[in-house]
């Protein structure tokens, strides 16, 4: 199994595309910062209305954070958490859904085996 070039793939996949696949609708937008309910499975529900804006996405920096469940990361992390897949298969799945050819490392470094 060749290593994926995650940095190169992140450059080709805007977080907005991941949000579209998740059918995410923010309740509030201010510039590049979007807020709304958390789209991730397992995020604890809230009895009050604070859950309506607990999920924050910066669509320019391609980063997300949920202030309720504590999960955060980039667009690939978001898809992995939303689908329940580990990062490698989630990235391949996302590339397939977006019709993007996966980018592999040219000379993957062997993992340190201690």
C-alpha positions in Angstrom: 0.0 0.0 0.0 1.6 3.3 -1.1 1.3 6.3 1.1 -1.1 9.0 0.1 0.2 12.6 -0.2 -2.3 14.0 2.2 -1.0 17.6 1.9 -1.4 17.5 -1.9 -4.9 16.1 -1.6 -5.9 18.7 1.0 -4.9 21.4 -1.5 -7.3 19.9 -4.1 -10.3 19.3 -1.8 -11.9 22.4 -0.3 -13.7 21.9 3.0 -16.8 23.3 1.3 -17.0 20.2 -0.9 -17.0 18.0 2.2 -19.7 20.1 3.8 -21.8 19.7 0.6 -21.4 15.9 0.7 -22.6 16.1 4.4 -25.5 18.3 3.4 -24.3 20.7 6.0 -26.3 23.9 6.4 -24.7 26.6 8.6 -27.0 28.7 10.7 -24.7 31.6 10.8 -22.0 32.9 8.4 -19.5 35.7 9.1 -17.0 36.0 6.3 -15.0 32.7 6.1 -16.3 31.6 9.5 -19.4 29.4 9.4 -21.3 28.1 12.5 -24.1 25.6 12.9 -25.0 22.3 14.5 -22.4 19.5 14.5 -22.9 17.1 11.5 -20.7 14.4 13.1 -22.3 11.2 14.4 -22.1 10.8 18.1 -22.0 14.4 19.0 -24.1 14.7 22.2 -27.4 16.5 21.8 -28.1 19.5 23.8 -31.3 20.4 25.6 -30.7 24.1 25.0 -30.2 26.0 21.8 -26.4 26.1 22.1 -26.0 23.1 19.8 -27.3 25.3 16.9 -23.8 27.0 16.7 -21.4 24.6 18.4 -19.8 23.5 15.1 -17.3 26.1 13.6 -15.8 25.9 10.2 -13.2 28.2 8.6 -13.8 27.7 4.9 -10.7 29.6 4.0 -8.3 27.7 6.2 -10.2 24.4 5.7 -10.5 23.7 9.4 -13.4 22.7 11.7 -14.0 22.4 15.4 -17.0 21.3 17.4 -17.2 22.9 20.8 -19.7 20.2 22.0 -17.9 16.9 21.1 -14.4 18.4 20.9 -13.5 17.0 17.5 -11.5 19.2 15.2 -9.2 19.0 12.1 -9.0 19.6 8.4 -11.3 18.5 5.6 -9.9 15.0 5.4 -10.3 14.5 9.2 -13.9 15.8 8.9 -14.8 13.2 6.2 -13.1 10.4 8.2 -15.0 11.3 11.3 -18.3 11.7 9.5 -18.0 8.3 7.7 -16.4 6.4 10.6 -13.5 5.4 8.4 -9.8 5.7 9.2 -7.9 8.4 7.4 -6.5 6.4 4.5 -9.8 4.7 3.3 -11.8 7.9 4.1 -9.4 9.9 1.9 -9.7 7.4 -1.0 -13.5 7.4 -0.6 -13.6 11.2 -0.7 -11.4 11.4 -3.8 -13.7 8.9 -5.5 -16.8 10.8 -4.6 -15.3 14.1 -5.8 -13.8 12.5 -9.0 -10.3 13.4 -7.9 -7.4 11.1 -8.7 -5.6 10.2 -5.4 -2.1 11.6 -5.2 0.5 9.2 -3.8 3.9 10.0 -2.4 6.7 9.5 -4.9 9.2 8.1 -2.4 7.3 7.1 0.8 9.5 7.0 3.9 9.5 3.7 5.7 7.9 3.9 9.1 10.1 3.9 12.1 9.9 0.3 13.6 10.8 0.5 17.3 
